[in-house]
Amino acid sequence: MKHLQLIFIFLLFSIFLFCEISPAEEIEIKHADLLQADKEQIQIMGNVIINYKEAIIEAPGGVIENDKDGEQNKAIFSGRAKLKLKDRMLEADKIEVSIKDKTIHAEGSTISKLKDKKNDWITIFSDYQELHWSGENANAKGNITTLYQDTKVTSDEVRIIYKSKKPSEAVFTGYIKPAHIEQPTNITSAEEFIVDLNTNDLWATGNVNSKVWANKKSKKSEQDLVYLNAEDLFIEKATGTVVAKSKAKKVLITYQETKGESTEATLLRDKATNNPERILFKGNANVAQEDKQISSEEVVFNFKDKKLTSNTRANIRPKTLIFKK
């Protein structure tokens, strides 16, 4: 029994000793021109350089606040502060570091850069941003412009979804006005976009308006654009395939003198040239040109010769109207 008591006392002493020699992780002040401290806070001014975890923070001034137990609770840096991590950078008029919540809040002309799996930068300009130390989801709100590879997006909000501590998906939302995206083969607006940051595939939902052009190497002004309206849109980056769908309203597509509508439409590209090859209208389709109109369950428009055809395998009795000039 006495032996067991000695073991118990030894374990308690070990736990106590470990707590004493393992203090909570705190903000380390590397440099400041002026420092004033009391029990509640530490004020630092002039060329402030801070180390916290794996980050370096630079700012003209800041305040480190303590909780009621005297432990550091949060730090606020002002006067155009900068925070640098290995895979993230953040700059703003004000940056607040919440030690207990392990979050970073920034406001005032914020700029952040986040590295993806391939070490390409995602750059976000906004009014407000929130990041997490552990590489979790990042959020930004207000007057947002996002740059990523060959893509530019403007929106009211963006959420960067992380997977395995790396950005995997970006969700762009337009509340006040539609979100707007520009890519090498299209300019599209919608209520919401989802961009897969691994494949660059694009999903758009809600009042989708898109302009698609043939050759990304040529100027848009030198090409005839495909104008598209739909409820939902998917653009596959690798193939350039465009799939548009609508339930309440039909998909509307205009190209030169050709105008078509259907519940679903797919724009397919030539694998060799990547130029548009044909548009497949499916589901109560109605496609018209200057001299003819086809109403059918499936109508195919060919870009090369501008011909319209109906797939007779899918349509027992396609209806074709020929107009005389």
C-alpha positions as CSV (number, residue, x, y, z in Angstrom):
1,M,0.0,0.0,0.0
2,K,2.8,2.4,0.9
3,H,4.4,1.5,-2.4
4,L,1.3,2.5,-4.3
5,Q,1.1,5.8,-2.4
6,L,4.7,6.6,-3.4
7,I,3.9,5.9,-7.1
8,F,0.8,8.2,-6.9
9,I,2.8,11.0,-5.3
10,F,5.5,10.6,-8.0
11,L,2.9,10.9,-10.8
12,L,1.4,14.0,-9.3
13,F,4.8,15.6,-9.0
14,S,5.6,14.7,-12.6
15,I,2.4,16.3,-13.9
16,F,3.0,19.4,-11.9
17,L,6.6,19.7,-13.1
18,F,5.6,19.2,-16.8
19,C,3.0,22.0,-16.5
20,E,5.6,24.3,-14.9
21,I,8.2,23.8,-17.6
22,S,5.7,23.8,-20.6
23,P,4.2,27.3,-20.6
24,A,1.5,28.2,-23.0
25,E,2.6,29.4,-26.4
26,E,2.8,33.2,-26.4
27,I,3.5,36.0,-28.7
28,E,7.2,36.9,-28.7
29,I,8.2,40.6,-29.3
30,K,11.3,40.7,-31.4
31,H,11.5,44.5,-31.8
32,A,9.6,47.7,-31.0
33,D,10.7,51.3,-30.5
34,L,8.3,51.8,-27.6
35,L,6.8,49.3,-25.1
36,Q,4.3,50.0,-22.3
37,A,2.9,47.1,-20.2
38,D,0.5,46.4,-17.4
39,K,-1.5,43.4,-16.2
40,E,-4.2,43.9,-18.8
41,Q,-2.2,44.7,-22.0
42,I,1.1,45.4,-23.7
43,Q,1.2,48.4,-26.0
44,I,4.0,48.3,-28.7
45,M,4.8,51.1,-31.1
46,G,7.3,51.7,-33.9
47,N,8.7,49.1,-36.3
48,V,7.0,46.2,-34.5
49,I,8.3,42.7,-35.3
50,I,6.5,39.8,-33.7
51,N,7.1,36.0,-33.7
52,Y,4.1,33.8,-33.1
53,K,4.0,30.1,-33.8
54,E,5.5,29.9,-37.3
55,A,4.4,33.4,-38.3
56,I,6.2,36.7,-38.5
57,I,4.1,39.8,-38.0
58,E,5.3,43.4,-38.9
59,A,3.3,46.5,-38.1
60,P,3.8,50.2,-37.1
61,G,2.0,49.5,-33.8
62,G,-0.1,47.0,-31.8
63,V,-1.7,45.9,-28.6
64,I,-1.4,42.5,-26.9
65,E,-4.3,41.9,-24.5
66,N,-4.4,39.5,-21.6
67,D,-7.4,37.7,-20.1
68,K,-8.5,37.8,-16.5
69,D,-5.9,35.2,-15.6
70,G,-3.1,37.3,-17.0
71,E,-2.6,35.0,-20.1
72,Q,-2.4,36.4,-23.6
73,N,-5.8,36.4,-25.2
74,K,-5.4,38.3,-28.5
75,A,-3.2,40.8,-30.3
76,I,-4.3,43.7,-32.6
77,F,-1.9,45.2,-35.1
78,S,-2.7,48.4,-36.9
79,G,-1.2,50.8,-39.4
80,R,-0.9,48.5,-42.4
81,A,0.1,45.3,-40.7
82,K,1.7,42.3,-42.5
83,L,1.6,38.6,-41.5
84,K,3.8,36.0,-43.2
85,L,3.5,32.2,-43.0
86,K,5.1,29.5,-45.1
87,D,2.0,29.0,-47.3
88,R,0.1,32.2,-46.5
89,M,0.6,35.9,-46.5
90,L,-1.8,38.6,-45.2
91,E,-1.7,42.4,-45.3
92,A,-4.4,44.8,-44.0
93,D,-5.0,48.1,-42.2
94,K,-5.8,46.0,-39.1
95,I,-5.0,42.4,-38.2
96,E,-6.3,40.7,-35.1
97,V,-4.8,37.5,-33.9
98,S,-7.1,35.5,-31.6
99,I,-4.8,33.2,-29.6
100,K,-7.4,31.0,-28.0
101,D,-9.6,30.6,-31.1
102,K,-6.5,30.2,-33.3
103,T,-7.9,32.6,-36.0
104,I,-6.7,35.6,-37.8
105,H,-9.1,38.5,-38.7
106,A,-8.1,41.3,-41.1
107,E,-10.0,44.3,-42.2
108,G,-9.4,47.4,-44.3
109,S,-8.0,46.9,-47.9
110,T,-7.0,43.3,-47.1
111,I,-4.7,41.3,-49.4
112,S,-4.0,37.7,-48.8
113,K,-2.0,35.1,-50.8
114,L,-2.7,31.4,-50.2
115,K,-0.6,28.6,-51.8
116,D,-2.4,25.6,-53.5
117,K,-1.0,22.1,-53.8
118,K,1.1,23.1,-56.8
119,N,2.5,26.2,-54.9
120,D,0.5,28.5,-57.1
121,W,-0.7,31.6,-55.4
122,I,-4.4,32.4,-54.8
123,T,-4.5,36.2,-54.3
124,I,-7.6,37.8,-52.7
125,F,-8.3,41.5,-52.4
126,S,-11.3,42.3,-50.1
127,D,-12.7,44.5,-47.2
128,Y,-12.5,41.7,-44.6
129,Q,-10.8,38.3,-44.3
130,E,-10.6,35.4,-41.8
131,L,-7.8,32.8,-41.8
132,H,-7.0,29.9,-39.5
133,W,-3.6,28.9,-38.1
134,S,-4.1,25.2,-38.7
135,G,-4.7,25.5,-42.5
136,E,-8.5,25.3,-42.4
137,N,-11.1,27.2,-44.5
138,A,-10.5,30.8,-45.3
139,N,-13.2,33.4,-45.8
140,A,-13.3,36.9,-47.3
141,K,-16.2,39.4,-47.7
142,G,-16.8,42.8,-49.4
143,N,-15.6,44.1,-52.8
144,I,-13.6,40.9,-53.6
145,T,-11.3,40.4,-56.5
146,T,-9.6,37.0,-56.7
147,L,-6.7,36.1,-59.0
148,Y,-5.7,32.5,-59.6
149,Q,-3.6,31.4,-62.5
150,D,-5.5,32.5,-65.7
151,T,-8.8,33.2,-63.7
152,K,-10.1,36.5,-62.3
153,V,-13.2,36.6,-60.2
154,T,-15.2,39.5,-58.6
155,S,-17.7,38.7,-55.9
156,D,-19.2,39.7,-52.6
157,E,-17.9,36.7,-50.7
158,V,-15.4,33.9,-51.3
159,R,-14.8,30.8,-49.2
160,I,-11.6,28.8,-49.8
161,I,-12.3,25.2,-48.7
162,Y,-9.2,23.3,-47.5
163,K,-8.5,19.6,-47.8
164,S,-5.5,18.0,-46.2
165,K,-4.4,21.5,-45.2
166,K,-4.3,22.8,-48.8
167,P,-6.9,24.9,-50.8
168,S,-9.1,22.5,-52.7
169,E,-12.1,24.5,-53.7
170,A,-13.2,28.1,-54.0
171,V,-16.9,29.1,-53.6
172,F,-17.7,32.6,-54.9
173,T,-21.1,34.2,-54.1
174,G,-22.8,37.4,-55.3
175,Y,-25.4,39.0,-53.0
176,I,-25.5,42.6,-54.0
177,K,-24.7,41.9,-57.6
178,P,-23.8,38.7,-59.5
179,A,-20.4,37.1,-59.2
180,H,-18.3,37.6,-62.3
181,I,-15.5,35.3,-63.6
182,E,-13.1,35.8,-66.5
183,Q,-11.2,32.8,-68.0
184,P,-9.3,32.2,-71.3
185,T,-12.4,30.8,-73.0
186,N,-15.3,32.5,-71.2
187,I,-16.7,35.4,-69.3
188,T,-19.5,34.4,-67.0
189,S,-21.8,35.9,-64.3
190,A,-23.9,34.0,-61.8
191,E,-25.2,34.1,-58.3
192,E,-22.6,31.5,-57.2
193,F,-19.4,29.9,-58.7
194,I,-17.5,26.8,-57.5
195,V,-14.0,26.4,-58.8
196,D,-12.1,23.2,-58.3
197,L,-8.6,24.3,-57.5
198,N,-7.1,21.0,-58.6
199,T,-8.7,20.8,-62.1
200,N,-9.9,24.4,-62.6
201,D,-13.4,23.0,-63.5
202,L,-16.1,25.6,-63.0
203,W,-19.7,25.2,-61.8
204,A,-22.1,28.2,-62.0
205,T,-25.6,28.4,-60.5
206,G,-28.4,31.0,-60.5
207,N,-29.1,33.4,-63.4
208,V,-26.1,32.3,-65.4
209,N,-25.0,34.5,-68.3
210,S,-21.9,33.4,-70.2
211,K,-20.0,34.4,-73.3
212,V,-17.9,31.6,-74.8
213,W,-15.4,32.1,-77.6
214,A,-13.5,29.8,-79.9
215,N,-9.8,30.4,-79.7
216,K,-8.2,31.6,-76.5
217,K,-5.1,32.7,-78.4
218,S,-7.1,35.2,-80.5
219,K,-8.6,38.4,-79.3
220,K,-12.3,38.3,-78.3
221,S,-13.0,41.3,-80.5
222,E,-11.9,39.2,-83.6
223,Q,-14.3,36.3,-82.8
224,D,-18.0,35.6,-82.9
225,L,-19.1,34.7,-79.4
226,V,-21.5,32.1,-78.2
227,Y,-24.0,33.8,-75.8
228,L,-25.6,31.5,-73.2
229,N,-28.3,31.9,-70.5
230,A,-29.1,29.1,-68.1
231,E,-29.8,28.2,-64.5
232,D,-26.8,25.9,-64.1
233,L,-23.5,25.7,-66.0
234,F,-20.5,23.4,-65.9
235,I,-17.2,24.1,-67.8
236,E,-14.6,21.4,-67.9
237,K,-11.1,22.9,-68.1
238,A,-9.3,20.0,-69.7
239,T,-11.7,19.6,-72.6
240,G,-13.4,23.0,-72.8
241,T,-16.8,21.2,-72.7
242,V,-19.7,23.4,-71.6
243,V,-22.9,21.9,-70.2
244,A,-25.9,24.2,-69.5
245,K,-29.1,23.1,-67.8
246,S,-32.4,24.8,-66.8
247,K,-35.5,23.5,-65.1
248,A,-37.9,26.4,-64.8
249,K,-36.7,28.2,-67.9
250,K,-35.0,26.8,-71.0
251,V,-31.3,27.2,-71.8
252,L,-31.0,30.0,-74.4
253,I,-28.0,30.0,-76.8
254,T,-27.2,32.5,-79.6
255,Y,-24.4,32.2,-82.1
256,Q,-24.4,34.4,-85.2
257,E,-27.8,33.9,-86.8
258,T,-28.5,30.6,-84.9
259,K,-30.7,30.8,-81.9
260,G,-31.6,27.7,-79.8
261,E,-33.4,26.7,-76.7
262,S,-33.7,23.5,-74.8
263,T,-33.7,22.1,-71.2
264,E,-30.1,21.1,-71.6
265,A,-27.3,22.1,-74.1
266,T,-23.8,20.8,-74.5
267,L,-21.0,22.6,-76.4
268,L,-18.3,20.2,-77.5
269,R,-14.8,21.1,-78.7
270,D,-12.6,19.5,-81.3
271,K,-9.8,17.6,-79.4
272,A,-7.1,18.6,-81.9
273,T,-7.8,22.4,-82.2
274,N,-9.9,23.0,-79.0
275,N,-12.2,25.1,-81.1
276,P,-16.0,24.6,-80.8
277,E,-17.2,21.7,-82.9
278,R,-20.9,21.4,-82.2
279,I,-23.8,22.2,-79.8
280,L,-26.1,19.4,-78.8
281,F,-29.6,20.7,-77.8
282,K,-31.6,18.1,-75.8
283,G,-35.0,18.1,-74.3
284,N,-37.9,20.0,-76.1
285,A,-35.3,21.7,-78.3
286,N,-36.2,24.5,-80.7
287,V,-33.4,25.8,-82.9
288,A,-33.9,28.5,-85.6
289,Q,-31.8,30.1,-88.3
290,E,-32.7,32.7,-91.0
291,D,-34.3,30.2,-93.4
292,K,-35.3,27.2,-91.2
293,Q,-36.3,26.0,-87.8
294,I,-36.2,22.5,-86.1
295,S,-38.3,21.5,-83.2
296,S,-37.3,18.1,-81.7
297,E,-36.1,16.3,-78.6
298,E,-32.5,16.5,-79.9
299,V,-31.0,19.0,-82.3
300,V,-27.3,19.3,-83.3
301,F,-25.7,22.5,-84.6
302,N,-22.4,22.1,-86.4
303,F,-20.0,25.1,-86.2
304,K,-18.0,24.2,-89.4
305,D,-20.9,24.3,-91.9
306,K,-23.6,25.9,-89.6
307,K,-25.9,23.0,-90.4
308,L,-28.8,21.8,-88.2
309,T,-29.6,18.2,-87.9
310,S,-32.1,16.1,-85.8
311,N,-31.1,12.8,-84.3
312,T,-33.7,10.5,-85.7
313,R,-32.8,7.8,-83.2
314,A,-34.0,10.0,-80.4
315,N,-36.8,11.6,-82.4
316,I,-39.4,9.6,-84.2
317,R,-41.0,12.6,-85.8
318,P,-38.8,15.6,-85.8
319,K,-40.5,18.8,-87.0
320,T,-38.7,21.0,-89.5
321,L,-40.0,24.3,-90.8
322,I,-38.4,25.8,-93.9
323,F,-38.8,29.6,-94.4
324,K,-38.8,31.2,-97.8
325,K,-37.1,34.5,-98.3
